[in-house]
Amino acid sequence: MAKNIVITGSTRGIGLGLAKEFLRRGHCVIISGRSSTSVERALSELSGEFDDGKFIGQPCDVGVYEQVEALWNAAKNQFDSVDIWVNNAGL
């Protein structure tokens, strides 16, 4: 059964690698990073490999509560639920 997965700090490195692996396994993924530029770059990379309806991106600084709340809301609005939350971002 496919899960809806939010990964903070997922625009490069381990976080982006996790996103790709979850997508390969058929899950839906919400990626995030501090800047819109990094999120757009990662989304572009994912678009070359995966179906667009399976992932979204949202800028989020995990040190700002309102941005974390907005990330949660974006995930809920797109996929109706959040099954797994991976805290990969550093502070």
N, C-alpha and C positions, 0 to 999 in steps of 0.2 A: 504494500500500500504506500503510495506516495505521501511524503511529508512536506510541510511548508517550513522552510528553514531560513532564519535570519542569521547573518554572519557579520559582526562588526569588524572593521579593519580588513575588508576583503577586496580591496582594489589592486592588491599586488601580493607577492610572496605566498606565505602559507595560507592566508585567508582566501586569496584568489584560487589557489590550488584546491582548497576545500570546496569552494563553490563549484569548480569544474567537476570534481569527483561526485559531489551530490547530484549535479545535473546529469552526469553520465549514468547514474543509478536511477534516474527517473523522477527525482524530487524537484520541487519548486524552490527557488532560492531568491532571497533578497540580499543584495550586496550593499555595503556602505563604506564610506570613507569620509575624511574631513572636508574635502573640496569637491565641488561639482565637476571640476576638470578631471580629477582622478576617477570619479564614478563614471563619467562619460567614456573615458579611455577604457576602463575595465568592461563596461557594457559593450563597447565596440568589439573588443576582443572576444567576448562571449558570443556575440551575434554571429561571428564567423564560424562558430562550432555548434551552437545549440539553437533550438526553436525559441523565438522571441517571447512567446507566451508563457514560458517557464521561469523567467527571471525578470526582476526589476532592480533598479538601483535608487538609493536615497542618500544624499549627503547627510552626515551625522557626526558631530563631535560628541563622543560619549561622556565628556566632562560637562556637558550642558543638558540638564534634565529635559528641557522642552524639545531638544533635538532627538533625544532617545525616545520620548513619547511620540514624536512625529514619525520616527522610524517604525515603531510598533503599529501606529495607525495606518501607515502606508501598507504594511504587510497585511494587516487585517482587511483593509479595503480591497486589496488586489486578490488575496487568496482566501479570505474569510476566516482564517485561523492561523495561529503560530504554533507549530508542534515542537520545534527545537530552536533554541536561541544560543548561538555560539559567541561568547565574549572573546574575540581575538584581538581587539584594538588595544594598543598600549596607551597609557595616560601620560 
